[in-house]
Amino acid sequence: MPPASHSSSAAAPDYVKVHGVPGLYRHTRSGVYLGLKKVEGKRKERSLKTTDRKIAERRLKAWIDELGKVDTSVEKTTLEELFAKLLAVSADKSASSLDIIEGVRDEFLSWWPYSSKFQVRNVRPSHLEEWLAILGNRVSNSSYNRYAGVLKQAFELAVKDCTIASSPCGLVKTCLAGFHDGAMDALF
């Protein structure tokens, strides 16, 4: 199952299989490694962004492990669906907590430069950092932490539901002065 060749010459394939490592291929010209894996009948590809074989093998293993954590039936969940699910699981919370979640959802999706139909799996830490940086300039520390806390809860829910393997919030600084990680959970 080698990757599709994009060259017009059929004589030399773009990728060659690496002997002894299932799913590992190397680009013939650049030497960059590519990982391939079939999951529930669908082929997944990922550039391993290295020319070093040992690093490529480690990244391939980590990527395959990550693929096992994601449920393919929910991997296309959108941001809109994620926030709806967060509101549903938070239904037992106070009206003010629900108002906070709805407010964060509305403000985040109105800022979001893409569609609310954007898939959760495509959200990057840099997206969240950009929005939080904008917020940090115009809201108080406690409001900032509330916004960051709702995002953290939403993406942790996505991880629990196997929509994504890891939360993009895990790599984002979400606390401002006077707060620690446990204090954010107490806000809700």
Backbone hydrogen bonds in HBPLUS format (Angstrom, degrees):
<---DONOR---> <-ACCEPTOR-->    atom                        ^
c    i                          cat <-CA-CA->   ^        H-A-AA   ^      H-
h    n   atom  resd res      DA  || num        DHA   H-A  angle D-A-AA Bond
n    s   type  num  typ     dist DA aas  dist angle  dist       angle   num
A0028-THR N   A0014-ASP O   2.70 MM  14  5.52 164.9  1.73 151.5 156.2     1
A0016-VAL N   A0026-ARG O   2.91 MM  10  5.40 156.0  1.97 142.1 147.9     2
A0026-ARG N   A0016-VAL O   2.87 MM  10  5.40 157.4  1.92 149.1 155.3     3
A0018-VAL N   A0024-LEU O   2.91 MM   6  5.61 167.3  1.93 154.7 150.4     4
A0021-VAL N   A0018-VAL O   3.42 MM   3  6.03 165.8  2.44 134.5 133.8     5
A0024-LEU N   A0021-VAL O   3.26 MM   3  5.78 158.1  2.31 140.3 137.2     6
A0036-LEU N   A0023-GLY O   2.83 MM  13  4.77 150.5  1.91 137.7 145.7     7
A0025-TYR N   A0034-LEU O   2.85 MM   9  5.05 160.8  1.89 157.0 160.6     8
A0034-LEU N   A0025-TYR O   2.69 MM   9  5.05 157.7  1.74 146.2 149.8     9
A0027-HIS N   A0032-VAL O   2.85 MM   5  5.39 169.0  1.86 150.0 153.5    10
A0031-GLY N   A0027-HIS O   2.91 MM   4  4.87 139.4  2.08 124.7 135.8    11
A0033-TYR N   A0050-THR O   3.02 MM  17  6.10 154.6  2.09 169.0 172.2    12
A0048-LEU N   A0033-TYR O   2.97 MM  15  5.50 168.6  1.98 141.2 142.9    13
A0035-GLY N   A0046-ARG O   2.81 MM  11  5.21 175.4  1.81 158.1 159.5    14
A0046-ARG N   A0035-GLY O   2.98 MM  11  5.21 145.8  2.10 148.9 152.2    15
A0037-LYS N   A0044-LYS O   3.00 MM   7  5.27 154.4  2.07 148.3 152.4    16
A0044-LYS N   A0037-LYS O   2.76 MM   7  5.27 164.6  1.78 157.2 162.7    17
A0039-VAL N   A0042-LYS O   2.79 MM   3  5.26 164.8  1.81 156.7 153.7    18
A0042-LYS N   A0039-VAL O   2.94 MM   3  5.26 164.8  1.96 116.6 121.0    19
A0056-ALA N   A0052-ASP O   2.93 MM   4  6.11 156.9  1.99 150.6 158.2    20
A0057-GLU N   A0053-ARG O   2.85 MM   4  6.13 153.2  1.92 152.8 159.5    21
A0058-ARG N   A0054-LYS O   3.10 MM   4  6.39 158.1  2.15 146.4 151.4    22
A0059-ARG N   A0055-ILE O   2.88 MM   4  6.14 165.2  1.91 155.9 160.2    23
A0060-LEU N   A0056-ALA O   2.81 MM   4  5.94 152.3  1.89 147.2 155.3    24
A0061-LYS N   A0057-GLU O   3.03 MM   4  6.23 160.1  2.07 146.0 150.6    25
A0062-ALA N   A0058-ARG O   2.97 MM   4  6.24 162.8  2.00 150.9 155.7    26
A0063-TRP N   A0059-ARG O   2.87 MM   4  6.00 157.4  1.92 146.2 152.7    27
A0064-ILE N   A0060-LEU O   2.91 MM   4  6.09 160.9  1.95 151.6 156.6    28
A0065-ASP N   A0061-LYS O   2.92 MM   4  6.12 156.6  1.98 148.4 155.1    29
A0066-GLU N   A0062-ALA O   2.93 MM   4  6.14 151.8  2.01 143.2 151.2    30
A0067-LEU N   A0063-TRP O   2.88 MM   4  6.19 148.3  1.98 146.1 155.0    31
A0068-GLY N   A0064-ILE O   3.19 MM   4  6.47 142.5  2.34 140.5 149.4    32
A0068-GLY N   A0065-ASP O   3.17 MM   3  5.22 126.2  2.48  94.4 107.8    33
A0069-LYS N   A0066-GLU O   3.04 MM   3  5.26 146.8  2.15 103.6 113.5    34
A0070-VAL N   A0067-LEU O   3.32 MM   3  5.52 158.1  2.37 104.9 111.2    35
A0071-ASP N   A0162-CYS O   2.78 MM  91  5.27 160.6  1.81 141.8 147.6    36
A0074-VAL N   A0071-ASP O   3.02 MM   3  5.74 158.6  2.07 121.5 127.4    37
A0077-THR N   A0074-VAL O   3.15 MM   3  5.61 150.5  2.24 124.4 122.7    38
A0120-VAL N   A0077-THR O   2.85 MM  43  5.98 167.0  1.86 159.0 161.2    39
A0082-LEU N   A0078-THR O   2.91 MM   4  6.19 152.5  1.99 148.6 157.0    40
A0079-LEU N   A0118-PHE O   2.94 MM  39  5.98 141.4  2.09 162.3 171.2    41
A0083-PHE N   A0079-LEU O   2.97 MM   4  6.25 164.8  1.99 158.6 160.3    42
A0080-GLU N   A0116-SER O   3.17 MM  36  5.40 155.2  2.24 162.7 155.2    43
A0084-ALA N   A0080-GLU O   3.07 MM   4  6.28 150.8  2.16 141.4 149.9    44
A0085-LYS N   A0081-GLU O   2.92 MM   4  6.13 152.4  1.99 145.4 152.7    45
A0086-LEU N   A0082-LEU O   2.90 MM   4  6.19 151.9  1.98 147.0 155.3    46
A0087-LEU N   A0083-PHE O   2.98 MM   4  6.20 157.3  2.03 146.2 151.3    47
A0088-ALA N   A0084-ALA O   2.98 MM   4  6.22 149.5  2.08 140.7 149.6    48
A0089-VAL N   A0085-LYS O   2.93 MM   4  6.23 158.7  1.97 153.9 158.1    49
A0090-SER N   A0086-LEU O   3.03 MM   4  6.06 126.3  2.33 136.2 150.3    50
A0091-ALA N   A0088-ALA O   3.39 MM   3  5.28 163.5  2.42 104.0 105.4    51
A0093-LYS N   A0090-SER O   2.90 MM   3  5.54 166.7  1.92 126.8 130.0    52
A0097-SER N   A0094-SER O   3.13 MM   3  5.26 120.5  2.50  97.9 112.1    53
A0098-LEU N   A0094-SER O   3.05 MM   4  6.43 158.3  2.10 152.6 158.7    54
A0099-ASP N   A0095-ALA O   2.89 MM   4  6.12 149.5  1.98 144.4 153.3    55
A0100-ILE N   A0096-SER O   3.00 MM   4  6.25 148.4  2.10 141.1 148.9    56
A0101-ILE N   A0097-SER O   3.02 MM   4  6.36 162.6  2.06 150.5 154.2    57
A0102-GLU N   A0098-LEU O   2.90 MM   4  6.11 165.7  1.92 151.5 155.6    58
A0103-GLY N   A0099-ASP O   2.83 MM   4  5.95 153.2  1.90 144.1 152.0    59
A0104-VAL N   A0100-ILE O   2.89 MM   4  6.12 161.1  1.93 155.6 159.9    60
A0105-ARG N   A0101-ILE O   2.89 MM   4  6.07 164.4  1.91 150.8 155.9    61
A0106-ASP N   A0102-GLU O   2.87 MM   4  6.03 169.0  1.88 150.6 153.6    62
A0107-GLU N   A0103-GLY O   2.94 MM   4  6.07 166.0  1.96 148.4 152.6    63
A0108-PHE N   A0104-VAL O   2.79 MM   4  5.83 164.0  1.82 153.0 158.3    64
A0109-LEU N   A0105-ARG O   2.88 MM   4  5.97 172.4  1.88 157.0 159.5    65
A0110-SER N   A0106-ASP O   2.95 MM   4  5.98 143.2  2.09 139.3 149.4    66
A0111-TRP N   A0107-GLU O   3.06 MM   4  6.19 142.9  2.20 140.6 149.5    67
A0112-TRP N   A0108-PHE O   2.83 MM   4  5.91 151.4  1.91 148.9 158.1    68
A0118-PHE N   A0115-SER O   3.00 MM   3  5.34 153.0  2.08 114.5 115.7    69
A0122-ASN N   A0119-GLN O   2.99 MM   3  5.60 157.1  2.05 115.9 123.0    70
A0123-VAL N   A0120-VAL O   3.11 MM   3  5.46 170.1  2.12 116.7 119.7    71
A0127-HIS N   A0124-ARG O   2.96 MM   3  5.36 133.9  2.18 109.3 121.3    72
A0129-GLU N   A0125-PRO O   2.83 MM   4  6.08 161.7  1.86 156.6 162.7    73
A0130-GLU N   A0126-SER O   2.98 MM   4  5.99 153.9  2.05 139.2 145.5    74
A0131-TRP N   A0127-HIS O   3.20 MM   4  6.52 163.0  2.23 148.1 151.5    75
A0132-LEU N   A0128-LEU O   2.90 MM   4  6.09 167.6  1.91 155.7 159.5    76
A0133-ALA N   A0129-GLU O   2.83 MM   4  5.91 145.5  1.95 143.4 152.8    77
A0134-ILE N   A0130-GLU O   3.11 MM   4  6.40 153.3  2.19 146.0 152.4    78
A0135-LEU N   A0131-TRP O   2.99 MM   4  6.30 158.8  2.03 148.3 154.5    79
A0136-GLY N   A0132-LEU O   2.76 MM   4  5.90 156.0  1.82 145.7 152.5    80
A0137-ASN N   A0134-ILE O   3.35 MM   3  5.62 144.5  2.48 101.6 110.6    81
A0138-ARG N   A0135-LEU O   2.84 MM   3  5.38 155.0  1.90 117.6 125.6    82
A0139-VAL N   A0135-LEU O   2.97 MM   4  5.87 134.3  2.19 170.4 175.1    83
A0144-TYR N   A0140-SER O   2.90 MM   4  6.14 164.2  1.92 156.2 161.2    84
A0145-ASN N   A0141-ASN O   2.92 MM   4  6.15 162.4  1.96 151.7 155.9    85
A0146-ARG N   A0142-SER O   3.00 MM   4  6.20 144.9  2.13 138.9 148.6    86
A0147-TYR N   A0143-SER O   2.91 MM   4  6.23 163.3  1.94 158.2 161.2    87
A0148-ALA N   A0144-TYR O   2.90 MM   4  6.16 168.0  1.91 156.1 159.6    88
A0149-GLY N   A0145-ASN O   2.81 MM   4  5.85 147.8  1.91 138.3 147.6    89
A0150-VAL N   A0146-ARG O   3.02 MM   4  6.32 152.4  2.10 150.5 156.2    90
A0151-LEU N   A0147-TYR O   3.13 MM   4  6.45 163.9  2.16 152.1 156.3    91
A0152-LYS N   A0148-ALA O   2.90 MM   4  6.10 158.4  1.95 147.2 153.8    92
A0153-GLN N   A0149-GLY O   2.93 MM   4  6.15 158.2  1.97 146.2 151.7    93
A0154-ALA N   A0150-VAL O   2.92 MM   4  6.15 159.7  1.96 151.4 156.8    94
A0155-PHE N   A0151-LEU O   2.99 MM   4  6.24 168.6  2.00 157.8 159.7    95
A0156-GLU N   A0152-LYS O   2.91 MM   4  6.03 146.1  2.03 145.6 155.5    96
A0157-LEU N   A0153-GLN O   2.96 MM   4  6.12 149.0  2.06 143.9 151.7    97
A0158-ALA N   A0154-ALA O   3.09 MM   4  6.46 147.2  2.20 140.2 149.2    98
A0159-VAL N   A0155-PHE O   3.08 MM   4  6.34 145.6  2.21 137.2 145.5    99
A0160-LYS N   A0156-GLU O   2.93 MM   4  6.23 162.3  1.97 149.5 154.0   100
A0161-ASP N   A0157-LEU O   2.92 MM   4  6.12 148.2  2.02 147.0 155.6   101
A0163-THR N   A0158-ALA O   2.84 MM   5  5.09 154.3  1.90 166.2 163.3   102
A0162-CYS N   A0159-VAL O   2.99 MM   3  5.00 159.4  2.04 107.4 112.4   103
A0170-GLY N   A0167-SER O   3.12 MM   3  5.40 152.8  2.20 105.3 113.1   104
A0172-VAL N   A0169-CYS O   3.09 MM   3  5.03 165.3  2.11 107.1 111.5   105
A0179-PHE N   A0176-LEU O   3.24 MM   3  6.13 148.1  2.35 150.6 153.8   106
A0183-ALA N   A0180-HIS O   2.91 MM   3  5.41 132.5  2.14 114.9 128.1   107
A0187-LEU N   A0184-MET O   3.10 MM   3  5.32 150.0  2.19 103.6 112.6   108
A0188-PHE N   A0185-ASP O   3.41 MM   3  5.96 159.1  2.45 110.3 115.1   109
